[in-house]
Amino acid sequence: MNPVTPPSAPPPASTPNNDPLQDAFQRSLAVALRYEKERRAPVVVAKGSGLIAEEILRRAKEAGVFVHSSKELIDLLMQVDLDARIPPSLYVAVAEILAWVVKQDEEAARKKGLLPE
């Protein structure tokens, strides 16, 4: 795999940008990552375009998994082989998203009374 240059990580966005054409274009590709603390880096567990991308997104929504929209990051992650760790050049961009997701999960747990305020 060739080295990839990460984009500067934009703030995570979980809502559409109110432009249906742009949203449709961005949604035509999807990559699913799995991160386990035992592993050194997130792994690409699913990726695809068109109907496959839509199925990845449908399953993520059903499972309550956060979906981040960044065409630049998706384009770079599409270059990573299935079941392969993301390259070090993408660590910072993906880590920023994962940190934001963890924070959102903690805030939701606090609101439900599952964590102390």
KASULZI-V298503 format. One line per field, one symbol per residue. phi: phi as a letter, one per 30 degrees, with the letter a starting at -180 (. if undefined). psi: psi as a letter, one per 20 degrees, with the letter a starting at -180 (. if undefined). burial: # if it has 24 or more other ideal C-beta (glycine too) atoms within 12 Angstrom, else .. Layout:
phi = ???
psi = ???
burial = ???
This chain:
phi = .ddccddddddebcbdcibeddddddddbbbccbbbedddaecdcaalbhdddddedddddediddcccaedddeddddddeicdddedceddddddddddeddddddddddidbdd
psi = pqqqpqrporqqpjqqjjnhggggghiiqqppqppphhqhqqqoiqqrrchgghgghghgghikppppoogggggghiipqqjqqqqhiiggghhggggggggggggghghijiqq.
burial = .....#.....#.............##.#######.....########....#..##..#.....######.########....###..#..##..##..#................
